[in-house]
């Protein structure tokens, strides 16, 4: 796995007690803006204005001559992240990487602008564009970091070969790589580096892997069929444990929203990455087989009394999907799962198979452990679909749609 620090725009974070601290988010935000301004300024100085002109054209902001590029430019009512000073007007930049869009902050910035000036807001959440439009000020402009990533890739593909352009091409490729490393792009696929994290536990890659899974889950959630999205609309990214002796995967959940109701909000869909595969799951967890008001107890009883219901719930699930039963160990506020049983779903065909499943669930239930269930479809490392974002998203959405009847069966 390549160390992200080998990218010229990436930076060392410095010591921190909390690897996911808010200070890291602030550093990331400042550095992303600095990197953009640096590459705009350098390319302008050497006479390569393709990037600057493409950005200006994209936001429909007229320019004459560039006088200066500046960072952290103070105004009477605030401090935008950057400034591009043109001959007769200024373009201020307010960027967000991890932080949320702040409408009041934008309004404060606008108070200090002249009629000719502009304020460019850069985030990676498309809904922020709607929030910006609602302010009703024609001086505002909006771009996603993903748009900048797309612009840079287009310039690279069209760049004409000469000595100056060759150096500029290398720099642009480093910037594109940097945006991909900090996951300020549209979802670009799962790479070997994501799997290699579990082989070479580079702590600098932890936040990258988390944000990639969050970006994937966000895309998936937005494209889910309406009947599923109306219930499952919350996203939770799991913590990646430093002690990976028992858990060697990173996960993100697409959860049932509180507003959607339902009995068992802790039963949901997850996407997990381990060293060998990307797994899509429907998860049944919480309680013991004897707890008739909790998911595991309800599932256990329904397998006894409504065997055909479970057989109907799994009949349309694709070949290769499995049911995985684990023992859940709980300590304080944490828990970890150890796989106990694994069986292909298409091998479950009659009541005797259902009875066997109940026996396995009972054996996974002990004084020290709780049973947990994954209905799972795995995409092995090396599968071409992992590097094809649109196809991978479609496969995950179809799998979640096929798994949904299992959670419906649990709810009753």
C-alpha positions in Angstrom: 0.0 0.0 0.0 1.5 3.3 -1.1 2.0 5.8 1.8 -0.2 8.9 1.0 2.6 11.1 2.2 4.4 10.3 -1.1 1.9 12.7 -2.7 3.4 16.2 -2.8 0.1 17.8 -1.6 -0.5 15.5 1.3 0.9 16.5 4.7 2.0 15.1 8.1 -0.7 15.6 10.7 1.5 15.7 13.7 0.8 14.1 17.1 -2.8 13.7 18.2 -4.5 11.7 20.9 -7.5 11.2 18.7 -6.9 10.0 15.2 -10.4 11.3 14.1 -10.2 14.6 15.9 -11.9 17.8 14.7 -8.4 19.4 14.5 -7.6 16.9 11.7 -10.6 18.0 9.8 -9.6 21.7 10.1 -6.0 20.8 8.9 -7.5 18.9 6.0 -9.8 21.8 5.0 -6.9 24.3 5.1 -4.6 22.1 3.2 -7.1 21.3 0.4 -7.7 25.0 -0.2 -4.0 25.8 0.0 -3.2 23.0 -2.5 -5.8 24.4 -5.0 -4.5 27.9 -4.7 -0.9 26.8 -5.0 -1.6 24.8 -8.2 -3.6 27.7 -9.7 -0.9 30.2 -8.9 2.0 28.1 -10.2 0.3 27.1 -13.4 -0.6 30.8 -14.0 3.0 31.9 -13.4 4.3 29.5 -16.1 1.7 30.5 -18.6 -0.5 27.4 -18.3 -4.0 28.9 -17.6 -6.1 25.9 -18.6 -7.1 25.0 -15.1 -7.8 28.6 -14.0 -9.8 29.3 -17.2 -11.7 26.1 -16.9 -12.7 26.9 -13.3 -13.7 30.5 -14.2 -15.7 29.3 -17.2 -17.4 26.6 -15.1 -18.7 29.2 -12.6 -19.4 31.8 -15.2 -17.2 34.5 -13.6 -15.5 37.0 -16.0 -11.8 37.9 -15.5 -9.4 40.4 -17.0 -5.9 39.9 -15.5 -4.8 38.1 -12.4 -3.0 40.3 -9.9 -2.6 37.9 -7.0 -3.6 34.6 -5.3 -3.9 34.8 -1.6 -4.9 32.5 1.3 -6.9 33.3 4.4 -8.0 36.8 3.3 -9.6 38.8 6.1 -12.7 40.8 5.6 -14.7 43.1 7.8 -17.2 40.4 8.6 -15.1 37.2 8.3 -12.1 35.4 6.8 -12.7 33.5 3.6 -10.2 30.7 2.9 -8.7 32.3 -0.2 -8.8 35.0 -2.8 -8.1 35.4 -6.5 -7.5 39.1 -7.2 -8.4 40.1 -10.8 -7.8 43.5 -12.3 -11.2 44.9 -11.6 -12.9 42.4 -9.2 -12.1 39.8 -6.6 -13.2 36.2 -6.3 -13.2 35.0 -2.7 -13.2 31.3 -1.9 -14.9 29.6 1.0 -14.2 25.8 1.1 -15.5 22.9 3.1 -14.0 19.5 3.3 -15.4 17.9 6.4 -17.1 20.8 8.0 -20.8 21.6 7.3 -22.0 24.4 5.0 -22.7 27.5 7.1 -25.2 29.8 5.6 -24.7 32.6 8.2 -20.9 32.5 7.5 -21.6 33.0 3.8 -23.9 36.0 4.5 -21.2 37.6 6.6 -18.7 37.3 3.8 -21.1 38.8 1.3 -21.5 41.9 3.4 -17.9 42.9 2.6 -18.0 42.3 -1.2 -18.5 44.9 -3.8 -21.1 44.5 -6.5 -18.5 43.2 -9.0 -16.9 40.7 -6.6 -17.8 37.0 -6.3 -17.8 34.4 -3.6 -17.1 30.8 -4.7 -18.2 28.1 -2.3 -16.5 24.7 -2.7 -17.9 21.7 -0.8 -18.6 18.1 -1.8 -22.3 17.9 -0.9 -24.6 18.8 -3.8 -27.4 19.8 -1.4 -25.1 22.8 -0.4 -25.7 24.3 -3.8 -29.4 24.5 -3.0 -28.6 26.1 0.3 -26.4 28.7 -1.4 -29.1 29.5 -4.0 -31.6 30.1 -1.2 -29.5 33.0 0.0 -30.6 34.8 -3.2 -27.3 36.7 -4.0 -26.1 36.7 -7.6 -22.5 37.1 -6.5 -22.3 33.5 -5.2 -20.9 30.6 -7.2 -20.7 26.9 -6.3 -18.4 24.0 -7.2 -17.9 20.6 -5.7 -14.4 19.3 -5.1 -15.5 16.4 -7.4 -16.1 19.0 -10.2 -12.5 20.3 -9.7 -11.3 16.7 -9.8 -13.2 16.1 -13.1 -11.9 19.4 -14.6 -8.3 18.4 -13.8 -8.7 14.9 -15.3 -10.2 16.4 -18.5 -7.2 18.8 -18.8 -4.8 15.9 -18.3 -6.5 13.9 -21.0 -6.3 16.8 -23.5 -2.9 18.2 -22.6 -0.5 18.8 -25.6 3.0 17.4 -25.3 5.9 19.9 -24.7 8.4 20.4 -21.9 6.3 22.9 -19.9 3.2 20.9 -20.3 4.9 17.7 -19.3 5.8 19.2 -15.9 2.3 20.6 -15.5 0.8 17.2 -16.3 2.8 15.6 -13.5 1.7 18.3 -11.1 -2.0 17.9 -12.1 -1.8 14.2 -11.7 -0.4 14.7 -8.2 -3.3 17.0 -7.4 -5.9 14.5 -8.9 -4.3 11.8 -6.8 -4.4 14.0 -3.7 -8.1 14.7 -4.2 -8.7 10.9 -4.5 -6.6 10.2 -1.4 -8.7 12.6 0.7 -11.9 11.3 -1.0 -12.9 14.7 -2.4 -14.2 13.1 -5.6 -17.2 11.1 -6.8 -16.8 7.5 -5.7 -13.9 6.1 -7.9 -14.0 2.4 -6.9 -12.3 0.1 -4.5 -8.5 -0.4 -5.0 -5.8 -2.7 -3.8 -4.7 -0.1 -1.3 -8.1 -0.5 0.5 -7.5 -4.2 0.9 -3.8 -3.8 1.7 -4.7 -1.7 4.7 -5.3 -5.0 6.6 -2.0 -6.3 5.6 0.1 -3.2 6.2 -1.7 -1.3 9.0 -0.7 2.2 8.0 -2.5 4.6 10.4 -2.5 7.4 7.9 -4.8 5.4 5.6 -7.5 4.9 8.3 -9.3 8.2 7.6 -9.0 7.7 3.9 -10.6 4.2 4.0 -13.4 5.5 6.3 -14.2 8.4 4.0 -14.2 6.2 0.9 -16.7 3.9 2.4 -18.8 6.8 3.5 -18.7 8.2 0.0 -19.8 4.9 -1.4 -22.6 4.5 1.1 -23.8 8.0 0.3 -24.0 7.3 -3.4 -25.8 4.0 -2.7 -28.3 5.5 -0.4 -29.3 8.2 -2.9 -29.9 5.6 -5.7 -31.8 3.0 -3.6 -35.4 2.3 -4.8 -37.8 4.7 -3.2 -39.5 2.1 -1.0 -36.1 1.2 0.6 -34.7 4.7 0.8 -37.9 5.9 2.6 -36.9 3.5 5.5 -33.2 3.2 5.3 -31.8 6.8 4.9 -29.2 7.2 7.7 -25.5 6.5 7.3 -23.1 5.4 10.1 -19.4 4.8 9.5 -17.8 2.4 11.9 -14.6 3.0 13.8 -11.6 1.0 12.6 -10.2 -0.7 15.6 -6.5 -0.4 16.3 -6.5 -3.9 17.7 -7.4 -5.9 14.6 -6.7 -9.3 16.2 -10.4 -10.1 16.1 -11.9 -7.7 13.6 -10.1 -7.2 10.3 -12.6 -5.1 8.3 -13.9 -1.6 8.0 -17.7 -1.0 7.7 -20.3 1.6 6.9 -24.0 1.0 7.7 -27.1 2.2 5.8 -29.5 2.3 8.7 -33.2 2.6 9.3 -34.1 6.2 10.1 -35.8 6.9 13.4 -38.6 8.7 11.5 -39.3 5.5 9.5 -40.4 3.6 12.6 -40.0 -0.2 12.8 -39.2 -2.4 15.7 -35.5 -3.1 15.2 -33.4 0.0 14.2 -30.2 -1.9 14.9 -30.8 -4.3 12.0 -29.6 -2.8 8.8 -27.4 -3.0 5.7 -23.7 -2.8 5.8 -20.8 -2.6 3.3 -17.5 -4.0 4.7 -14.0 -4.2 3.4 -11.5 -6.8 4.6 -8.2 -7.9 3.2 -9.8 -10.3 0.8 -13.3 -9.0 -0.2 -16.0 -6.3 -0.3 -19.0 -7.7 1.5 -22.6 -6.5 1.3 -24.7 -7.6 4.3 -28.2 -7.5 5.8 -27.4 -7.7 9.6 -29.6 -9.2 12.3 -28.2 -8.4 15.8 -29.1 -7.6 19.4 -30.4 -9.9 22.1 -30.3 -13.7 22.6 -32.4 -16.5 21.2 -34.6 -16.4 24.3 -35.3 -12.7 24.1 -38.7 -12.6 22.5 -38.8 -8.8 22.2 -35.4 -8.5 20.6 -34.2 -9.2 17.0 -32.4 -12.5 17.7 -35.2 -13.9 19.8 -37.8 -12.9 17.2 -35.7 -14.3 14.4 -35.2 -17.6 16.3 -39.0 -18.0 17.0 -40.0 -17.1 13.4 -37.7 -19.8 12.0 -39.7 -22.2 14.1 -43.2 -20.9 13.4 -42.8 -19.4 10.0 -40.3 -21.5 8.1 -41.9 -20.8 4.7 -41.7 -17.1 5.4 -37.9 -17.3 5.6 -37.6 -19.6 2.5 -39.7 -17.0 0.6 -37.6 -14.2 1.8 -34.4 -15.7 0.5 -35.7 -17.3 -2.7 -34.8 -14.4 -5.0 -31.3 -13.7 -3.6 -28.5 -14.2 -6.1 -26.3 -17.2 -6.3 -23.3 -17.0 -4.1 -25.0 -15.3 -1.2 -24.5 -16.9 2.2 -25.8 -16.8 5.8 -23.0 -16.2 8.3 -23.6 -16.8 12.0 -21.1 -15.3 14.4 -20.5 -15.1 18.1 -20.7 -11.6 19.4 -18.4 -10.7 22.3 -19.3 -7.6 24.2 -17.1 -5.6 26.6 -18.0 -2.2 28.0 -19.2 -0.1 25.0 -17.5 -2.2 22.3 -18.2 -5.6 20.7 -16.5 -7.8 18.2 -17.7 -10.7 16.1 -16.1 -14.1 15.4 -17.5 -16.2 12.6 -19.0 -19.5 13.8 -20.9 -20.8 10.9 -21.2 -20.2 7.1 -23.7 -21.7 4.6 -24.8 -20.9 1.1 -28.4 -19.6 1.1 -29.3 -21.8 -1.9 -28.6 -24.8 0.2 -31.5 -23.9 2.5 -34.4 -25.5 0.9 -36.7 -27.1 3.4 -37.8 -27.2 7.1 -35.0 -29.5 8.1 -32.5 -26.9 6.9 -34.3 -24.3 9.0 -34.2 -26.5 12.0 -30.5 -26.9 11.5 -30.1 -23.1 11.5 -32.0 -22.8 14.7 -29.6 -25.3 16.3 -26.6 -23.3 15.1 -28.0 -20.1 16.5 -28.6 -21.8 19.8 -25.0 -23.0 20.0 -23.7 -19.5 19.2 -25.7 -18.3 22.2 -23.8 -18.7 25.5 -23.1 -16.9 28.8 -20.1 -15.1 27.2 -21.4 -14.5 23.7 -24.5 -13.4 21.7 -25.4 -14.7 18.3 -25.3 -12.4 15.2 -26.3 -13.0 11.6 -25.1 -11.7 8.3 -27.0 -12.4 5.1 -23.9 -11.8 2.9 -22.8 -11.4 -0.7 -19.0 -11.1 -1.2 -17.1 -9.5 -4.1 -13.6 -11.0 -4.1 -10.5 -8.8 -4.3 -9.4 -8.7 -7.9 -12.9 -8.7 -9.4 -13.0 -6.2 -12.2 -16.3 -4.7 -11.0 -14.5 -3.1 -8.0 -12.7 -0.7 -10.3 -15.9 0.2 -12.2 -17.9 2.6 -10.0 -21.2 2.6 -11.8 -21.3 -1.2 -12.2 -20.3 -1.7 -8.6 -23.0 0.7 -7.3 -25.6 -1.1 -9.4 -24.5 -4.5 -8.0 -24.7 -3.3 -4.4 -28.1 -1.7 -4.9 -29.5 -4.9 -6.5 -28.0 -6.9 -3.6 -29.6 -4.7 -0.9 -32.9 -4.9 -2.8 -32.7 -8.7 -2.7 -31.8 -8.7 1.0 -34.6 -6.3 2.0 -37.3 -9.1 2.3 -35.1 -10.8 5.0 -35.4 -7.7 7.2 -39.1 -7.4 6.3 -39.5 -11.0 7.5 -37.8 -10.1 10.8 -40.1 -7.0 11.3 -43.2 -9.1 10.5 
